[in-house]
């Protein structure tokens, strides 16, 4: 967090990626790390990677032992951020896939 606050996003990414893959972290904690990595990429204006990391956060949320509806509600904001990021720097396929995921999560969260 210190590195992010100091706008040292490149250095922060490598440390946060370790947290996202750490076996000692829960899926929920890993999702948070993924979102922080995504935010660093957003600050660096690497929107494709930003979207990719938000989708990775969605995957981590869905790896939790919880009700599908609850997981969908938790994952929805991450999918929306991925879609926004892809619109800024992804290709058409990225945008379409993120839009489909968002719709699927909306359906599951009802």
Secondary structure by P-SEA (a helix, b strand, c coil): cccccccaaaaaaaaaaaaaacccccaaaaaaaaaaaaaaaaaacaaaaaaaaaaaaaaaaaaccccaaaaaaaaaaaaaaaaaaaaacccaaaaaaaaaaaaaaaaaac
